[in-house]
Amino acid sequence: MFSFPKEQRLRQRETIANLSAKGSPLFKFPLKAYWMPGGAEVSRYAVAVPKKSFKRAVKRNLLKRRIREAIRLNQAECLGGFCGDYLFVYIAKDICEFPVVEAAVKELLTKSRQQ
């Protein structure tokens, strides 16, 4: 329930490119999410932090860990059985604290389920 197993990770370049091109965009600062309803039995996620905004890999990895942790903690509560593919893109220029990121993830997951 509170895990982030390998089958929930979106890794194929074609799928991620298709998701960013054809997916429905949602926005809640500091994140932008693209999502598509999926036919799979579990939701799958990808997280991106642009190298243009954060040159150091340490900062990019910190932000990716925060986003993945927020997804892991809130996916069951916010989605409630809804399945889809998600791409979360961090768009802020500064490093935000975990509660800010978690609130954005919650709202984006809830919005996607309502649409």
CORQUIWO-V296645 format. One record per helix or strand of 3 or more residues. SS is the DSSP state (H for helix, E for strand). FROM is the first residue (numbers start at 1). TO is the last residue. Records with the same first field share a line. If there is no record, write none. Layout:
BEGIN
SS: FROM-TO, FROM-TO
END
This chain:
BEGIN
H: 6-8, 13-22, 57-79, 98-114
E: 24-28, 31-37, 44-49, 84-90
END
